[in-house]
Amino acid sequence: MDINMVFVLPTEFRAGEGDVAELTLGAEHAVFEKTSEQGSHLKPLYVRGHIDGKPMGGMLVDGGAGVNVMPLSVFSKLGYKESELIKTNMNLSGFSGEPSQAKGIMSVELTVGSKTVPTAFFVVDVKGRYNVLLGRDWIHANGCVPSTLHQFLVQWVGDQVEVIEADTAMCIAVMETPMEWQHGNMRCLTGRDLSGYDFISVERDSFVPIHVKLADIARLNDSAL
């Protein structure tokens, strides 16, 4: 027996001209490929962007920092006034552990790639090898994944993946700065078998593991005093 069935839909369910059916599968996946650069550099990750519409390079993305930092000198160059700061009792500790009193908090529109996020910077009278520092506060709020190894960060704009390449001009400038240990092209020390060595010499372009006698170590320690 053949049964033919015909369904008739009311006109209000009729598809309009140009309507396209879309199947939403969720946000795009970000893929980090294995790179030949693995273990071959110590470069930090700098990116470029805009702060309140003004171009800004040398923005250091640092997952080791909890908050975002803007040096007072950069704050002034951008034309802001201290009267615009939101007061705070926050003290920030640097690598040396010395506390620095924040002048206040400045809220700006920070654009990286095609994404703009209201970003709070702690303004501090410090000097650093960056124009601004973007810590976990920005990284997590922006929902991005930075990779110092790959020298880019990935962020989602809606459900689309956007890759932001590193500001390589800043990396070169930092590595060429005299009297600073910023050798980004040095091979990583971590991942190497150091079990047969007693001393690590930090040279201009590399770490040099050295096997020395105990008497030599004592002499080296004495010479460092």
Contacts in CASP RR format, 6 or more apart in sequence:
PFRMAT RR
TARGET T0000
AUTHOR 0000-0000-0000
METHOD contacts of the structure
MODEL  1
MDINMVFVLPTEFRAGEGDVAELTLGAEHAVFEKTSEQGSHLKPLYVRGH
IDGKPMGGMLVDGGAGVNVMPLSVFSKLGYKESELIKTNMNLSGFSGEPS
QAKGIMSVELTVGSKTVPTAFFVVDVKGRYNVLLGRDWIHANGCVPSTLH
QFLVQWVGDQVEVIEADTAMCIAVMETPMEWQHGNMRCLTGRDLSGYDFI
SVERDSFVPIHVKLADIARLNDSAL
26 159 0 8 1.000
27 156 0 8 1.000
27 158 0 8 1.000
27 159 0 8 1.000
27 161 0 8 1.000
28 156 0 8 1.000
28 159 0 8 1.000
28 160 0 8 1.000
28 161 0 8 1.000
29 161 0 8 1.000
30 145 0 8 1.000
30 154 0 8 1.000
30 156 0 8 1.000
30 161 0 8 1.000
32 147 0 8 1.000
32 150 0 8 1.000
32 154 0 8 1.000
35 149 0 8 1.000
35 150 0 8 1.000
37 149 0 8 1.000
37 150 0 8 1.000
37 151 0 8 1.000
38 149 0 8 1.000
39 149 0 8 1.000
39 187 0 8 1.000
39 188 0 8 1.000
39 191 0 8 1.000
40 185 0 8 1.000
40 187 0 8 1.000
40 188 0 8 1.000
41 184 0 8 1.000
41 185 0 8 1.000
41 186 0 8 1.000
41 187 0 8 1.000
41 188 0 8 1.000
42 183 0 8 1.000
42 184 0 8 1.000
42 185 0 8 1.000
42 186 0 8 1.000
42 188 0 8 1.000
43 148 0 8 1.000
43 151 0 8 1.000
43 166 0 8 1.000
43 171 0 8 1.000
43 184 0 8 1.000
43 185 0 8 1.000
44 60 0 8 1.000
44 61 0 8 1.000
44 62 0 8 1.000
44 148 0 8 1.000
44 171 0 8 1.000
44 174 0 8 1.000
44 184 0 8 1.000
45 60 0 8 1.000
45 61 0 8 1.000
45 146 0 8 1.000
45 147 0 8 1.000
45 148 0 8 1.000
45 151 0 8 1.000
45 152 0 8 1.000
45 153 0 8 1.000
45 166 0 8 1.000
46 57 0 8 1.000
46 58 0 8 1.000
46 59 0 8 1.000
46 60 0 8 1.000
46 61 0 8 1.000
46 130 0 8 1.000
46 166 0 8 1.000
46 167 0 8 1.000
46 170 0 8 1.000
46 171 0 8 1.000
46 174 0 8 1.000
47 57 0 8 1.000
47 58 0 8 1.000
47 59 0 8 1.000
47 61 0 8 1.000
47 112 0 8 1.000
47 134 0 8 1.000
47 153 0 8 1.000
47 164 0 8 1.000
47 165 0 8 1.000
47 166 0 8 1.000
47 167 0 8 1.000
48 55 0 8 1.000
48 56 0 8 1.000
48 57 0 8 1.000
48 58 0 8 1.000
48 59 0 8 1.000
48 112 0 8 1.000
48 167 0 8 1.000
49 55 0 8 1.000
49 56 0 8 1.000
49 57 0 8 1.000
49 59 0 8 1.000
49 110 0 8 1.000
49 111 0 8 1.000
49 112 0 8 1.000
49 113 0 8 1.000
50 56 0 8 1.000
50 110 0 8 1.000
50 111 0 8 1.000
51 78 0 8 1.000
51 108 0 8 1.000
51 109 0 8 1.000
51 110 0 8 1.000
51 111 0 8 1.000
51 132 0 8 1.000
52 78 0 8 1.000
52 108 0 8 1.000
52 109 0 8 1.000
53 109 0 8 1.000
53 111 0 8 1.000
54 78 0 8 1.000
56 131 0 8 1.000
56 132 0 8 1.000
57 131 0 8 1.000
57 167 0 8 1.000
57 170 0 8 1.000
58 130 0 8 1.000
58 131 0 8 1.000
58 132 0 8 1.000
58 167 0 8 1.000
58 170 0 8 1.000
59 112 0 8 1.000
59 130 0 8 1.000
59 131 0 8 1.000
59 132 0 8 1.000
59 133 0 8 1.000
59 134 0 8 1.000
59 167 0 8 1.000
60 129 0 8 1.000
60 130 0 8 1.000
60 132 0 8 1.000
60 133 0 8 1.000
60 134 0 8 1.000
61 134 0 8 1.000
61 135 0 8 1.000
61 139 0 8 1.000
61 146 0 8 1.000
61 153 0 8 1.000
62 133 0 8 1.000
62 134 0 8 1.000
62 135 0 8 1.000
63 135 0 8 1.000
63 136 0 8 1.000
63 139 0 8 1.000
63 146 0 8 1.000
64 135 0 8 1.000
64 136 0 8 1.000
65 133 0 8 1.000
65 135 0 8 1.000
65 136 0 8 1.000
66 135 0 8 1.000
66 136 0 8 1.000
66 137 0 8 1.000
67 90 0 8 1.000
67 92 0 8 1.000
67 120 0 8 1.000
67 122 0 8 1.000
67 135 0 8 1.000
67 136 0 8 1.000
67 137 0 8 1.000
68 119 0 8 1.000
68 120 0 8 1.000
68 121 0 8 1.000
68 122 0 8 1.000
68 132 0 8 1.000
68 133 0 8 1.000
68 134 0 8 1.000
68 135 0 8 1.000
68 137 0 8 1.000
68 138 0 8 1.000
69 92 0 8 1.000
69 121 0 8 1.000
69 122 0 8 1.000
69 124 0 8 1.000
69 126 0 8 1.000
69 132 0 8 1.000
69 133 0 8 1.000
69 135 0 8 1.000
70 106 0 8 1.000
70 121 0 8 1.000
70 122 0 8 1.000
70 123 0 8 1.000
70 124 0 8 1.000
70 132 0 8 1.000
70 133 0 8 1.000
71 123 0 8 1.000
71 124 0 8 1.000
71 125 0 8 1.000
71 126 0 8 1.000
71 127 0 8 1.000
71 128 0 8 1.000
71 131 0 8 1.000
71 132 0 8 1.000
72 103 0 8 1.000
72 123 0 8 1.000
72 124 0 8 1.000
72 125 0 8 1.000
72 126 0 8 1.000
73 127 0 8 1.000
74 131 0 8 1.000
74 132 0 8 1.000
75 103 0 8 1.000
75 106 0 8 1.000
75 121 0 8 1.000
75 123 0 8 1.000
80 106 0 8 1.000
82 103 0 8 1.000
84 106 0 8 1.000
85 103 0 8 1.000
85 104 0 8 1.000
85 105 0 8 1.000
85 106 0 8 1.000
85 123 0 8 1.000
86 104 0 8 1.000
86 105 0 8 1.000
86 106 0 8 1.000
86 107 0 8 1.000
87 104 0 8 1.000
87 105 0 8 1.000
88 102 0 8 1.000
88 104 0 8 1.000
88 105 0 8 1.000
88 122 0 8 1.000
90 101 0 8 1.000
90 102 0 8 1.000
90 104 0 8 1.000
90 105 0 8 1.000
90 122 0 8 1.000
91 99 0 8 1.000
91 100 0 8 1.000
91 101 0 8 1.000
91 102 0 8 1.000
92 99 0 8 1.000
92 100 0 8 1.000
92 102 0 8 1.000
92 122 0 8 1.000
92 124 0 8 1.000
93 99 0 8 1.000
93 100 0 8 1.000
94 100 0 8 1.000
100 124 0 8 1.000
100 125 0 8 1.000
100 126 0 8 1.000
101 124 0 8 1.000
102 122 0 8 1.000
102 123 0 8 1.000
102 124 0 8 1.000
103 123 0 8 1.000
103 124 0 8 1.000
103 125 0 8 1.000
104 122 0 8 1.000
104 123 0 8 1.000
105 120 0 8 1.000
105 121 0 8 1.000
105 122 0 8 1.000
105 123 0 8 1.000
106 120 0 8 1.000
106 121 0 8 1.000
106 123 0 8 1.000
107 118 0 8 1.000
107 119 0 8 1.000
107 120 0 8 1.000
107 121 0 8 1.000
108 118 0 8 1.000
108 119 0 8 1.000
108 121 0 8 1.000
109 116 0 8 1.000
109 117 0 8 1.000
109 118 0 8 1.000
109 119 0 8 1.000
110 116 0 8 1.000
110 117 0 8 1.000
110 118 0 8 1.000
110 119 0 8 1.000
110 138 0 8 1.000
112 142 0 8 1.000
112 153 0 8 1.000
112 155 0 8 1.000
112 164 0 8 1.000
113 155 0 8 1.000
113 162 0 8 1.000
113 164 0 8 1.000
114 157 0 8 1.000
114 162 0 8 1.000
115 142 0 8 1.000
115 155 0 8 1.000
115 157 0 8 1.000
115 162 0 8 1.000
117 138 0 8 1.000
117 141 0 8 1.000
117 142 0 8 1.000
119 134 0 8 1.000
119 138 0 8 1.000
119 141 0 8 1.000
120 137 0 8 1.000
121 132 0 8 1.000
129 174 0 8 1.000
129 177 0 8 1.000
129 180 0 8 1.000
129 182 0 8 1.000
130 170 0 8 1.000
139 146 0 8 1.000
142 155 0 8 1.000
143 155 0 8 1.000
143 156 0 8 1.000
144 153 0 8 1.000
144 154 0 8 1.000
144 155 0 8 1.000
144 156 0 8 1.000
144 164 0 8 1.000
145 153 0 8 1.000
145 154 0 8 1.000
145 155 0 8 1.000
146 152 0 8 1.000
146 153 0 8 1.000
147 153 0 8 1.000
147 154 0 8 1.000
151 165 0 8 1.000
151 166 0 8 1.000
151 168 0 8 1.000
152 163 0 8 1.000
152 164 0 8 1.000
152 165 0 8 1.000
152 166 0 8 1.000
153 163 0 8 1.000
153 164 0 8 1.000
154 161 0 8 1.000
154 162 0 8 1.000
154 163 0 8 1.000
154 164 0 8 1.000
155 161 0 8 1.000
155 162 0 8 1.000
155 164 0 8 1.000
156 162 0 8 1.000
171 184 0 8 1.000
174 180 0 8 1.000
174 182 0 8 1.000
175 182 0 8 1.000
175 183 0 8 1.000
175 184 0 8 1.000
175 185 0 8 1.000
181 202 0 8 1.000
183 204 0 8 1.000
183 205 0 8 1.000
183 206 0 8 1.000
185 205 0 8 1.000
186 205 0 8 1.000
186 206 0 8 1.000
186 207 0 8 1.000
187 206 0 8 1.000
187 207 0 8 1.000
189 200 0 8 1.000
189 207 0 8 1.000
192 209 0 8 1.000
194 200 0 8 1.000
194 209 0 8 1.000
196 209 0 8 1.000
196 211 0 8 1.000
197 209 0 8 1.000
197 210 0 8 1.000
197 211 0 8 1.000
198 210 0 8 1.000
198 211 0 8 1.000
198 212 0 8 1.000
198 217 0 8 1.000
199 209 0 8 1.000
199 210 0 8 1.000
199 211 0 8 1.000
199 212 0 8 1.000
199 217 0 8 1.000
199 220 0 8 1.000
200 207 0 8 1.000
200 208 0 8 1.000
200 209 0 8 1.000
200 210 0 8 1.000
201 207 0 8 1.000
201 208 0 8 1.000
201 209 0 8 1.000
201 210 0 8 1.000
202 208 0 8 1.000
212 220 0 8 1.000
END
